[in-house]
Amino acid sequence: MSSKKEKKTKRSTKKVSITPDHRIIKVIESHIEETSSWRIFKIIGEFVSGYEFLKNYPLSASIFGSSRRGFEDEIYKEAQKLGYKLAKAGFAVITGGGPGVMEAANRGAYNAGGKSVGINIQLPVEQKTNPYVKESIAVNHFFIRKLMLSFASEVYVFFPGGFGTLDEFFELITLIQTKKSKPIPVILINREFWSPLLGWIENQVYKKNNAIDSEDMDIYHLVDTADEAFQLIRNLADMS
């Protein structure tokens, strides 16, 4: 009898040995938990810094477009012209701070003596802020920059661009459609570039598949030139 009790006691007090592998796993889990927590705080910090930065520009226009347009390109020239006109009208011109259309819009605002602003993204191969940005802030995450640009301005202008420009366009009109953002003028410049996409939205998304309402297509306005865009902005400002 006594020997059985002794065996039971020995079994119940037996310790589980911790192997080197267990220790490594514990260290990794601890590191992941710490890294995730700090990442959240860094993201919150970037949002706070970003919105404090944007409070300096109560009247502003955000301009989007391809980073691949050179200064001899007609799209570049139109973006520069619009940046100039907007700055002269008292708008701060806000872009992603990079080259191409962003540089052109900042250049126009800079030459007008106005507020030329960049919200740049920090990349492994760093994207340089274009030389016409007077004031800028850099963030680590694309989604933070996109959200800041989406809530920065009183008007949004889209020149021809690639996936990034299209992503920002659809993000913004979705926010307006779902009333997550107030109704804000969204202007597309260059009929040749935008008309096929808008035709597809009307014929396939609206008419054929009934995936949006007819008034959703009133969220954006299509023009051909910087002069038309500026006149439309003035008309919309007079109506508000």
C-alpha positions in Angstrom: 0.0 0.0 0.0 2.7 2.5 1.0 4.7 1.8 -2.1 1.7 2.7 -4.3 1.2 6.0 -2.5 4.8 6.8 -2.9 4.6 6.2 -6.7 1.5 8.4 -6.9 3.3 11.2 -5.1 6.3 11.0 -7.3 4.1 11.1 -10.4 2.2 14.2 -9.2 5.3 16.2 -8.4 7.2 15.3 -11.5 8.5 18.5 -13.3 8.2 19.1 -17.0 11.6 19.8 -18.4 12.1 23.0 -20.6 14.2 22.3 -23.6 16.2 24.9 -25.5 13.5 24.9 -28.2 10.9 25.9 -25.7 13.0 28.8 -24.5 13.5 30.0 -28.1 9.7 29.9 -28.8 9.0 31.9 -25.6 11.5 34.5 -26.6 10.0 34.8 -30.1 6.5 35.0 -28.7 7.5 37.7 -26.3 9.2 39.7 -29.1 6.2 39.4 -31.4 3.9 40.6 -28.7 6.2 43.6 -27.9 6.7 44.5 -31.6 2.9 44.4 -32.3 2.2 46.7 -29.3 4.8 49.2 -30.3 3.7 49.1 -33.9 0.1 50.1 -32.8 1.5 53.0 -30.8 3.6 54.1 -33.7 0.6 54.1 -36.0 -1.5 56.1 -33.6 1.4 58.6 -33.2 1.6 59.0 -37.0 -2.1 59.7 -37.2 -2.0 62.3 -34.4 1.1 64.0 -36.0 -0.6 63.9 -39.4 -3.9 65.5 -38.4 -2.1 68.1 -36.3 0.0 68.9 -39.4 -3.2 69.2 -41.6 -4.9 71.6 -39.2 -2.5 74.3 -40.6 -4.3 74.2 -43.9 -8.1 75.0 -43.5 -8.6 75.6 -47.2 -6.8 73.1 -49.4 -6.9 71.0 -52.5 -5.4 67.5 -52.9 -4.0 66.6 -56.3 -3.3 63.1 -57.4 -1.7 61.6 -60.5 1.1 59.6 -62.0 4.6 59.9 -60.7 6.0 59.1 -64.2 5.1 62.4 -66.0 8.1 64.5 -67.0 8.1 68.3 -67.1 7.7 68.3 -71.0 4.5 66.2 -70.7 1.2 68.0 -71.3 -0.3 66.4 -68.2 2.6 67.8 -66.1 2.0 71.2 -67.6 -1.7 71.1 -66.8 -1.1 70.0 -63.2 1.4 72.9 -62.8 -1.1 75.3 -64.2 -3.8 74.1 -61.8 -1.5 74.2 -58.8 -0.6 77.8 -59.7 -4.3 78.9 -60.0 -5.4 77.2 -56.8 -2.5 78.7 -54.8 -3.4 82.2 -56.2 -7.0 81.6 -55.1 -5.8 80.9 -51.5 -5.8 77.1 -51.5 -3.0 75.1 -50.0 -1.9 72.5 -52.6 -1.4 69.1 -51.1 0.1 66.2 -52.9 2.0 62.9 -52.0 5.2 65.0 -52.3 6.8 62.9 -55.0 7.7 63.4 -58.7 5.5 63.6 -61.8 2.0 65.2 -61.4 2.7 65.7 -57.6 5.8 67.7 -58.4 4.0 69.7 -61.1 1.2 70.7 -58.8 3.6 71.6 -56.0 5.7 73.5 -58.5 2.7 75.6 -59.6 1.8 76.5 -56.0 5.5 77.2 -55.2 5.8 79.6 -58.2 2.6 81.3 -57.2 4.0 82.0 -53.7 1.4 79.9 -52.1 1.3 76.9 -49.7 2.9 73.9 -51.3 2.5 70.8 -49.1 3.7 67.2 -49.3 2.6 64.1 -47.5 5.4 61.7 -48.3 5.9 58.0 -47.7 9.1 56.5 -46.2 10.2 53.5 -48.4 13.3 51.2 -48.2 14.6 53.0 -51.2 13.5 56.4 -50.0 11.1 58.4 -52.2 12.6 61.9 -52.3 10.3 64.9 -51.6 10.2 67.0 -54.7 12.0 70.4 -54.5 8.9 72.5 -54.7 7.4 71.3 -51.4 7.6 74.0 -48.8 6.2 72.1 -45.9 6.0 68.3 -45.6 5.5 65.3 -43.3 6.6 61.8 -43.9 4.7 58.6 -42.8 5.7 54.9 -42.7 2.5 53.4 -44.0 0.6 53.9 -47.3 -2.8 53.5 -45.6 -2.0 56.4 -43.2 -1.0 58.6 -46.1 -4.1 57.7 -48.0 -6.4 58.4 -45.1 -4.7 61.7 -44.4 -5.0 62.7 -48.1 -8.6 61.6 -48.1 -9.6 63.9 -45.2 -7.2 66.8 -45.9 -9.0 69.0 -48.4 -12.1 70.8 -49.7 -11.6 69.5 -53.3 -9.9 66.5 -54.8 -8.4 66.5 -58.3 -7.3 63.4 -60.2 -5.0 63.6 -63.2 -4.2 60.4 -65.2 -2.2 57.9 -63.2 -1.6 54.2 -62.4 -2.8 51.8 -59.7 -2.1 54.2 -56.9 -4.1 57.0 -58.4 -7.0 54.6 -59.2 -6.9 53.2 -55.7 -7.1 56.6 -54.2 -9.9 57.6 -56.5 -12.1 54.6 -55.7 -11.3 54.8 -52.0 -12.5 58.4 -51.9 -15.7 58.0 -53.9 -16.6 54.9 -51.8 -16.2 57.0 -48.6 -18.5 59.7 -50.1 -21.0 57.1 -51.4 -21.3 55.4 -48.0 -21.4 58.8 -46.2 -18.2 58.0 -44.3 -17.0 61.3 -45.7 -18.9 64.5 -46.4 -19.8 65.3 -50.0 -16.6 66.7 -51.5 -16.0 67.8 -55.1 -14.0 65.1 -56.9 -12.7 66.2 -60.3 -11.1 64.1 -63.0 -9.0 65.8 -65.6 -8.4 64.5 -69.1 -11.4 63.0 -70.9 -9.3 60.7 -73.1 -7.9 59.0 -70.1 -11.0 58.8 -67.8 -13.9 58.3 -70.3 -13.3 54.6 -70.9 -13.3 53.9 -67.2 -16.4 56.0 -66.5 -18.2 54.4 -69.5 -17.5 51.0 -68.0 -18.8 52.1 -64.6 -22.0 53.4 -66.2 -22.6 50.5 -68.6 -21.4 47.5 -66.6 -21.5 48.5 -62.9 -24.7 50.6 -63.0 -26.9 49.6 -66.0 -26.0 45.9 -66.5 -25.3 44.8 -62.9 -27.2 47.4 -60.9 -24.3 47.5 -58.4 -24.5 51.3 -57.8 -27.2 54.0 -58.0 -27.4 56.6 -60.7 -26.7 59.4 -58.2 -23.4 57.7 -57.3 -22.1 58.8 -60.7 -22.7 62.4 -59.7 -20.0 62.1 -57.0 -17.3 62.9 -59.6 -17.0 65.5 -62.4 -15.1 65.0 -65.7 -13.3 67.9 -67.4 -10.5 68.2 -69.9 -8.2 70.9 -68.8 -6.8 72.7 -65.7 -8.8 75.8 -66.7 -12.1 73.9 -66.8 -11.2 72.3 -63.5 -10.5 75.6 -61.8 -13.7 77.2 -63.2 -15.7 74.2 -61.9 -14.1 74.6 -58.5 -15.1 78.2 -58.4 -18.6 77.4 -59.4 -18.9 74.7 -56.8 -17.5 77.1 -54.2 -20.1 79.7 -55.1 -22.9 77.2 -54.8 -21.9 76.0 -51.3 
